[in-house]
């Protein structure tokens, strides 16, 4: 028997309490019972985003939330700036181009964080840009971008700043209101410790004003419809049928998050990330990103080894799911996630299994060195 575990940057493991909530009987979404649960979720989710603004809950994946932001905060023919430094940064660009926006890319080498001065130049050169799209944690490369510094550049311009925090929210330090970020999208399947299926979107007052003034074609993605239902009656509602089971699970997940405390959660993720990186260095492996995210550690595959072989052996022989590279990095890097329902034991277990796999593949490592390095971090 092989017990299966997920150490990927999403979907992540789900706590038993959250799993159990998903097995509760279905509630009708227009009943006072469900709307009371939804009201609690709508209020408590603000803590995760560090905002006092309303947070919209859409029955969609994170990519659907990204598209909804582009639909509501820009119009066909308008200019959108995109920080493109990985598969998911580039996804903003592909969405905007598919919706007939004029895209200007701020290209970033894979594995690196965007330089604020490059963003400033793009803003200066494109004062007519209505939207700048960036990524908190670029899952495909393991890089974390300086969102706080970028937001400081956009808040005095007419360009709204939208952030994909799908793999970064909860794990990475993120303060929407304090940093003046205009739009944030996340999903449930990563730091929120849930199954996939909900897109969560928070909007600043500037963004809300734009939603009301910009007349673009939309129906399901209409933020106006979603916002009107949130405040239509005493209890918040949704314009379309919500995923009632996921909302119940989100209620429990948020209770767990509040109990631990967001600052403690940030510190936990920083610790797990630091231990993982030190373990990789002790095994004489090279980190891929020079601005590593606390959500995921991306590692160069040893010379002559296809990272896909490492991933397959980890999953087939040890039951641990990590992931390989994407796009141009396919076969060249492997990525270990350490976010959400993850603790020190998970990291030690993964490093120990990785040592076995690398040894089997003929990589010259000293068994136990990675585990020892991670242990030292935890004991310090």
N, C-alpha and C positions, 0 to 999 in steps of 0.2 A: 504494500500500500504506500502511496505517496500522497502526503497531505499538501494541498495546493495553497499557495500564498501569492499575493500580488505585491511586488515591489517596483511597480511601474509608476510613471508620473500621471496615471489616470487611465481608466478608472482605478480607484483605490479600494482598499479593504473597507468594509462597512461594519460598524459596531453591532453587536447582537441586539441591543435595544432598538437601534434604527431598523434593522432587518425585521424585528418583531412588529414594529409599527406598520410596516408595509403589508403584513398579513392580516391586519384588522379588516372587518367587514367594510364594504364600500359604503360611503355616505353619499347621499345626493348633494350635489354642489350648491343647491339653492336653499338648503335647510339652515336654520339658525345654528345647529350643532356644528356643521362644517364651517360656516362663516365665522363662528367664534374662534375656531382653530386657525382659520386663514387670517383673522384679525391679529391674533397673537404672533403668527409668523411674520406678517407685514411690519409689525412693530419691532420684533426682536432681531430681524435680519439687518436692520439699520446699524446695529452694533458691529456686525461683521464688516460692513463697508466703512465704518466710522463716519457716518453721515446722519443728519437729521432730516434728509430729503426722503421722499417716497421711493420705495423700491418695487419695481414691477416684476411680476412672476409670470413667465410665459411657458406654455407647454412646448418646449423646443430644446434642442441641443444648444451648446454655446455658440456654434456657428450661426444658428438662427438668430440669436441675440445680437451678434455682430452685424448681420444683415439688417436687422431691425433698426439699429443705431444709424447705419448709413442711410436707410430709407427715410428716417424721421428727421435727421439733422442736416441733410443735404438734398439737392435736387439734381435731376439730369442736366449735364452741361456744366455744373459747378465744379470747382477745383477741390480736390482732396489730397492732402499730404499723407504719405504712409511711411512709417519707419519699417523698412524691410530688411530684417536681419536673420531670417529663418523661415521655416515653412508656415508658421502661424502669423508672423508679421506680414509675409507675402499674401496670406489669405485675405487680410484687409484689402490689399490692392486688387486681388481677383474679384472680390465681392463688389468693390466700387466700380471697377471696369465693367462688370456684368450689368451693373445698374446704370451704365452710361454716364458715369462721373469722369472728370478729367483727373487722372491720377499722376501725381508727381512723387516719385520714390526717393526717400532718403536711404540710400543703400548702405548697409552695414555688413562688414565681413562676418561670416558665420563664426559664432563663438565669442564675439566681442559685443560690448554694450555700445549703444549709440553715444556719440559725444554731443553734449549740450550745444557746443558751438556750431556743430553741423545742423542741428535743429534750428538754431537761431538764424543761420544763413538761409535756410529754406523758408523760414517765416518772413524774413526780410525780402527775399527774392520773389515771394508769392503772397503779397499782402491781400490778394483777393481769395485766398484759400479759406473755405468756410469750416473745414474740419481737418484736424490732425489726428491720425490713428496710430497708436503705439501698443506695446505689449509689456506687461509687468514682468512675467517670467516666460521667456521664449523656450517652450518645452522641447523643441526639436534640437536645440543647441546647448541648453543648460545655462544660458546667459540671462542675467537680470538687468533690466534697463533702469536708468535713473529717473524714475517717474516724477519724483518731487521736484527735481531741478528743471525738468521739461515743463511741468505745470506752471512753474514760476515765470517761464518765458511766454506762455500763451495767455495768462490771465489778464494781461493788459492789451491784448490784441482782439480782433474780431474773429479769430480762429478758435473754434471749440476744440478741446482736447478729449478724445475718447480713448479709453484704455481697455484692452483685453486682459482681464485679470482671472481668466478661466483656471489656469493652473497656479496662479499666484495668491489669490485671495485666501485669507486665513493663515497661510504659511508665511508669506512675506509681509514685512511691515508695510502697511498701506493705510493712509489716512485721507480719505476723499475730500472732506470739507476743509481740513487744515491745509492741505496741499493745493486746493482749488482745481481739482480735476472735474471736468464737466459731465462726462458720461463713463460709466463703468459697466462692463458685462462680465458675468461669471456663470459657471455651471455647477451642478450639484455633485458631480462625480469625482471631485478631486479633494480639495481641502475641506469641503463640507461633509465628507465621509458618507456619501449616499450613492445610490444607483444613478446613472445618467437619466436625463429627461426634462430638467427644468433649466431655463435660462433666466437669470436674475439681472435686472438692469436698474441702476441708480442714475439719476439725472440731477445736475445742479440747477439753480434758479435760472442761470443763463441758458442752459440747455432747454429747460421747460419753456422759456419765452420763445426760443427758436421753434420748438415743436408747435406752439400755438400760431406762430406767424407764417411758417413755411407750408405752403399748400402743395403737397406732393401726393401722387397716387399711391394709396395703400389701403389695405382692408384688415387682414389678420394682424399685420405688424403695426397697426395704428396705436401709437402711444397715447393719443388723445382719447381713444375709446377705453384703453386700459386705465388711464388716470381718472376718467369720469366715473368709472365703476368703483374705483377705490374710495371715492368720496361721495357717491351718490346717496347712500343711506347711512344709518348709524353704524352698520357693520360693512367692512369692505367686501367687494365682490369682483368678479372677472367678467369681461364681455363674452368670452367663449368658455366652453367646458374646460376646467382645469384638470390636471392630473391629481385627483384627490388623494390617492395613496402616497404619492411623492410629497405632497404638502404635509400629510400626517408624519411622514418620515423626517421632513425638514423641521417640523416642530420639535421632535425629539433630538435631532442633531444640534439644533440651536440651544436646547437646554444643556446638552453636554458641553458645548462651547462656552456658554455663559458660566457654567460651573467651574471650568478650568481657568477661564479668564483669557482674553485675547492676547495680553502682553505675555502671559506664561506660555501660550501656544506659540507665539513668535519665537520666544527663547528656546522652546523645545525643538522647533524646526531648525533653528540656527545650530543647536547642539548636534542634532542628527546629521545635518549637512557637513559640519566641520569634521565629525568623526568619520564619515564616509570618505571625504576628501583625503584625510590623513591616512586612512587605510589604503587608498589607491596609491598614494605617494610611497608608502612603505613597501608596497609590492612592485615599486619602480615602474608604475604605469603613469601615463601623462594625461593630465586633465585637459579636456578640449576647450573649455571656456576660461578666459582670463577675468571674467566678471561673473563668477558662478552663482547660480540661483540657490536659494535654500530649499527649493522644491525638488530639484533633480540634479544629480551629478552626472555629467557627460564625460566619457573617458575614451581616449584613443585606443583602438584595438591594438594588441601587440603585433609587431612586425610579422607579416606572413599569416596572420590569423584573421579570417573573416568574422566580424563581430556577430554575424548571424549564427555562426556555429556556437559561440559562447551562449547566446540567448537560447538556442534550441536545447543545449545540454542542461542549462540551468532549469529550464521548464520541464524537460522530459525526465531528467534523472534526479532532480532535487525538488521539483514542484514549485519552484520560485519563478515568477514571471517578471523579468526585466525586459527592456526593449532595445532594439538596435537603432541605427541611424536612419534618417529620412532624407529623401531627395539625393543631393550630391554626396551625402555622408553615408549612404547605404553601404553596409559592410565595413565601414571605417571606424565607427564609434559604437559604444554601447552605453545605455543610460539606466541609472538606478534611481528610482523615485523614493523619496522619504518624506511624504506629506500625508496629512489627514490622520487616519487611525493607524499611526505608526509610532513605535517606541524604540528604546535602545536595544532590546532583545532582537527586534526585527533586523536592525542594522548588523549586529554581530552575526546572526544566523546567515544573512545574505553574503557578508564578507567571507565567512568560513566556507560556504558552498562555492563561492567564486574561486577561492584558492584551490579547491579540489578540481574544479572544471579547468582552470588554467593549467594546473599540473598535468591533467589528463591530455591536454592539447599540446603538451611539450614546452610550455612557456617556463623559462628558468626563474622560478620564484622560490622563496624560502617559506615553507608552510608555517602558518601561524603569525607571520609578521604583520599582515593586514589586521587580523583580529587584535593582536597586541596593541597596535597603534590606536585602534578604535577604543579599546579598553582604557588606554591611558587618557584619552580625551574625556571619557565618561567619568573616570575616577578623579580627574582634576577639577 
